[in-house]
Amino acid sequence: MADVHGQAQFYATARGAVAARLLRERMAEFWPDLTGQSVLGIGYPLPYLRLWREQAARCVAVIPAQTGAARWPAGAPNLTCTAEEDALPLPDLSFDRVLLVHGLETAESARRLLREIWRVLKDDGRLLIVAPNRRGPWAYLESTPFGHGQPYSTGQLGRLLSGALFRVERRDTALHLPPSRRRIVLRGAMLLERSGRRLAPGLAGVTITEAVKDVYAAMPLRPAPRRRLVLAEAA
């Protein structure tokens, strides 16, 4: 399930389709209009990039080499490639938005991945991370892509981002419904999602975090001028 074939199979199911729809609704709250923007998806972002493909000036995806390769979108020129997560084949400062989903939790080095994202993101760009919530039930069910790798609490993710020179701007949660295949659960997904957000927000399946580059934290401090010792001769 942590490879692209398992992820694609999950999103082809009714449960995967419901999960994708709920997540897209939350993502659209963060980035409702990316007209003319350059958008990069990393991990397995293919079910979500459709939100912005028609309006963005450029919308491409990079899938980590260790998880395999996938073609996207269907019936159109391919907009995906595979690459090592710590060596993205992209120029510096080349994207306005980066979406990281099904990528951080399975990264061989989360810090190196975030540093690469920092490099390719424009100074005024924004990063949106979807990561499994450590307290949520989805993180412990291996039959979904959210049940693999390292889940995160909001505090852990915040510290990780700070160490990679990002500053958290906004947070949200999603997948409050149980990770069930039962039709009654899937049919009532919207009601269960709203109820879960209100009654048990800490048990969401994923956390959604928007961050910006902390450019000033990356600037070296100017060294203090050296003091010169002046010896005065006695009169």
Beta strands, then each sheet from edge to edge (+ up, - down):
strand 1: 38-43
strand 2: 58-64
strand 3: 80-83
strand 4: 95-101
strand 5: 121-132
strand 6: 166-174
strand 7: 206-213
sheet 1: 3+ 2+ 1+ 4+ 5+ 7- 6+
end
